[in-house]
Amino acid sequence: MVKKQPERPVLITDAARSQDEQFHSRQVRYVTMMGLRAACLIVGAILISAHPPLLALWLVLCVIGMVTLPWAAVLIANDRPARSKAERAASRAAREKPQPSLAQHTAEEVEYLTIDAEPVEGARWVAPEPEPERKQR
């Protein structure tokens, strides 16, 4: 009896993709989107020379593509990969962890410490002298 090969390889690790793989995929997305921007420019130039019906509408669409695609390409290229289930669960657990708080007491239960000092006759408060500036070497 011949065993059938599985259609997809079995995932044996939960390790994230390497930084190089992530960087490469972001580069590919960026270059693709900027290629679409260049295509919008070329299509706009062809449309101007061909004078098709609804030329203004097509040119507006091309201009919108040329303006919004670089912005979207930068946002998508700088985006980090989605968090895994384990990362989301750890973040949720950290947020839900009860924060320690001080015990609440009523004003009658709290004993206050009052520091009372009488001025001493003849004593005078003197401000400390500033330290001399040190020279930098």
Solvent accessible surface area in square Angstrom, and as a share of the most:
residue,aa,sasa,rsa
1,M,237,1.06
2,V,142,0.81
3,K,183,0.78
4,K,190,0.81
5,Q,160,0.71
6,P,91,0.57
7,E,175,0.78
8,R,198,0.72
9,P,122,0.77
10,V,116,0.67
11,L,140,0.70
12,I,161,0.82
13,T,70,0.40
14,D,144,0.75
15,A,78,0.60
16,A,90,0.70
17,R,128,0.47
18,S,57,0.37
19,Q,138,0.61
20,D,115,0.60
21,E,94,0.42
22,Q,21,0.09
23,F,108,0.45
24,H,114,0.51
25,S,31,0.20
26,R,57,0.21
27,Q,82,0.37
28,V,77,0.44
29,R,102,0.37
30,Y,79,0.30
31,V,102,0.59
32,T,78,0.46
33,M,30,0.14
34,M,49,0.22
35,G,41,0.39
36,L,95,0.47
37,R,95,0.35
38,A,48,0.38
39,A,43,0.34
40,C,28,0.17
41,L,108,0.54
42,I,102,0.52
43,V,71,0.41
44,G,8,0.08
45,A,62,0.48
46,I,103,0.52
47,L,28,0.14
48,I,97,0.49
49,S,86,0.56
50,A,66,0.52
51,H,135,0.60
52,P,35,0.22
53,P,114,0.72
54,L,126,0.63
55,L,44,0.22
56,A,74,0.58
57,L,93,0.46
58,W,115,0.40
59,L,45,0.23
60,V,80,0.46
61,L,89,0.44
62,C,12,0.07
63,V,76,0.44
64,I,90,0.46
65,G,13,0.12
66,M,41,0.18
67,V,102,0.59
68,T,62,0.36
69,L,31,0.15
70,P,31,0.20
71,W,169,0.59
72,A,23,0.18
73,A,0,0.00
74,V,71,0.41
75,L,97,0.48
76,I,65,0.33
77,A,17,0.13
78,N,117,0.60
79,D,85,0.44
80,R,138,0.50
81,P,61,0.38
82,A,100,0.77
83,R,91,0.33
84,S,58,0.38
85,K,162,0.69
86,A,77,0.60
87,E,88,0.39
88,R,95,0.35
89,A,48,0.37
90,A,65,0.50
91,S,32,0.21
92,R,113,0.41
93,A,61,0.48
94,A,67,0.52
95,R,169,0.62
96,E,123,0.55
97,K,137,0.58
98,P,116,0.73
99,Q,140,0.62
100,P,128,0.81
101,S,99,0.64
102,L,157,0.78
103,A,77,0.60
104,Q,162,0.72
105,H,119,0.53
106,T,77,0.44
107,A,72,0.56
108,E,157,0.70
109,E,112,0.50
110,V,60,0.34
111,E,166,0.75
112,Y,163,0.62
113,L,159,0.79
114,T,112,0.65
115,I,157,0.79
116,D,117,0.61
117,A,84,0.65
118,E,136,0.61
119,P,126,0.79
120,V,112,0.64
121,E,174,0.78
122,G,81,0.78
123,A,73,0.57
124,R,198,0.72
125,W,202,0.71
126,V,100,0.57
127,A,59,0.45
128,P,116,0.73
129,E,156,0.70
130,P,124,0.78
131,E,143,0.64
132,P,119,0.75
133,E,171,0.77
134,R,205,0.75
135,K,191,0.81
136,Q,172,0.77
137,R,281,1.03
